[in-house]
């Protein structure tokens, strides 16, 4: 069981972890526990068998429902849990679910609940996909393959082409400028300048959630309305 309770990008960037486990144990059942927001993304991971949702802000917020989820996980009789995030919640869930071997980082006192501990210290600047693979070091698993693989639903492809107008000889560039919190986001004027530079050679689209419509429109206006806006 891979436990990743963070955001969309985190689930995508942990793809190499799932691949490395699949290569190590080809016949294993490999599942992932995620929050509802990222469940559709996890289901696109070709190295997983099943995706389990942990709705920590919704139906599993109450203790009784959370205990029910723990029992559900325990019933699967997992041999190994990989808690990929630095937050201790995943390690605690793995421990509470009775999983025999539990691997994760030593951040936020999570080591108390783990049988194999990886260092959370980052000694150099690396791509996050490389950082994620550090969690497998206590198992002696390593790989240089940090490529990201995603299984695309044909219905999603059809849906995209309903919204995007292809321009002959121009690639399509999607720009997702709004992060889940301010520190993840670049300056609006920076994105506007990026669009202005890309527009002569690419069809640009700004993407984001429904609640980000106003910000996306603002960025596009600053660029001279050179991009399409796909909010939601």
N, C-alpha and C positions, 0 to 999 in steps of 0.2 A: 504494500500500500504506500503510494507516494502521497504525502500530505502537503498541499500548497494552498494556503488560505489567503493569499495576497491578490493582487490585481491582474488584469488581463495580460499585461506585458510580462509579468512574472511567470504566468502559466505558459505563455509562448516560449519564453527564454529557458524554461526548464525542460524543453523537448530533448536536448542531448542527454539529460539524466535518464529519462525513460528509455531512450535508445540504448544507452550503455547497459542498463539493466536487462533489456531484451536480448542484447548480444551475449551477455554473461549467462543468462538463464533463458534460452529460447522457448522452453516448454512451460515457463512459469505463467501464472495468472497475475497480471500487473494491473492494478486499479489505481485510481487517483481520487482523493478527497479534496473537494474545492467548494468555494462559496457559489451561490446561485448565479452571480454576475458572470463568472468565468466558466460555468458548466458547458455552454455551447462551444467555447474555445477548446476546453479539455477534450471534448468529444471529437474534435478534429485531429487529435494526436494519434497517429497510426500505430503507436507502440503500446497503446492501452487497451485493456479488455473491457473495463467498466468504469463509469464515473459516478461517484457518490456525492451528493450535495449536503453541505453543512450550512444551514441557514442560521448563522449565529445572531443575526439581528431580527429574525422572523420566527419561524415555527420552532426553532431549536433554542430560542432565547430563554424559555422557562426550563427550570431544572428537570422536570419530569420528561419533557420532550428530548432534552439533551441526553438523559440517561437512556432513553429509547434508542437514540442514534448510537450511543456507545454499545448497547446490546446488539444492534444490527451489525456493527463492525466486528464485535467479538464473535458473532455467529459465523463470520467468514473464515475464521481460524487462520488469519494471516501469519506467516512465519517471520516477516520482516516489514518494518515501517521506516520510511525515509521522510523525515520532516525537513523540508527544503528551506523554510523561512527562519529568520533570526528570532522571531517572536516565539515565546515558549508554549503557546496554545497547542500547536501541533504535537509537540513532544508529550504534553500532558494528556492529550487525547489518545495517543498511541499507548501510553502507559496504562491509562484507565481502561483501554480496550483489551488489555491482556496480551498484547503482541510481544512475543518472546524477545526478538531482537529489534532494537530501536536506535536508529542513527539520526543524528542531527547536529546542530551547532551548539557551542557552549555559551551562547548569548542569553541574557535575561534568566540566568539560573536554570536553563533548560537541561543542562547536563545531569541534574538530579534525576530526571525521568528517562535518561537514555542509557543504553548499554554500550554504544560506540559514539564517541564524540569527535567532531571536526572543529577546528579552530575557526572562529568567526572573524579573526583579524585579517585585514586586507593590507598586505605589505607593498602592493604595487597597483597601478591603474590598469585594469583589464576589462575586457568585454564581460557583461554580466552573465552571458552564457558560459564563459570559462569559470567565473566565480561559483556558479551553481554546481559545477562538477566537483568542487572541493568537498561537498558533503559525502561523496562516495569514497574519498581517500581512506577512511577507517576500514572499509571493506576490501581495500587493495584493488579497487576498480579505477582505471584511468583510461582516458581516450583523448585524442587530438581532434576528434570530430565534433565541432561546435555548430555545425549547420543546423538550421531550423527547418523542420518538416511539418507540413500541415495538410490534412486531407480536406479538400474543398467539396462541399455539397453542391451538386449541379443546380439545385434550386436557388442557392445563393448566387451562383454565377449568373443565372437568368435574371435574378432580381437586380444585380449590379448593372447589367446591360440595359435594364429599363430606366435607370437613373443617369447613366453616363453616356454621353454622345461621343463616339470615337471620331477623331480627326485624322484624315489620311496622313501618313508619314510622321505622325507625332505620337510619342509614348504618352501614357496616362500616368500622372503623378498625384498620389494622394498625400495630403498634408494633414496631420492630426495635431493641432497646436495647443490644445487645452489638456493639461494633466489633471490628475485626481486631486492635487493640491498645488498651490502657487509655485512652490520650489521646483516642481517638475516642468513648468512652462517657461518658454523663452519669451522675449519681448514681442509685443504685437507688431511694432514697426520693423523688427527683424524678419518676421514672417512675411510682412507686406513686401519688403525688399526682395526676399527670396522668390516670391511669386512673380514680381516684376522681371527678375532675371531668368526665371524658368519659362515664362509665358511664350517667348518667341520660339522655343524648341519643344514645348510639352503642353499637353492639356492638363491644367491643374484643377484639383478639387479639394476643398477644405471639408474635413469630416469631423464629426463629434456627436455628442449626445443631444437630445431634444432641448435640454436646458441650456445648451451652449450656442443656440441659434444667434443670439444677439452678438456675442463675441466674434463668432465666425463672420457674420455680416460686417462687423466693424473692421476686421482684418482685411476682408475682401475690398471694402470701400477704400481703405488706405492704399491698397495695391492698384487702384484704378479699376476695380471690378473686373479683374482679369481671370478670376477663378470661378468655378461653380461651387455652390454651398450645399452640402448634404448633411444636414443636422438630423440626427435620430436614425 
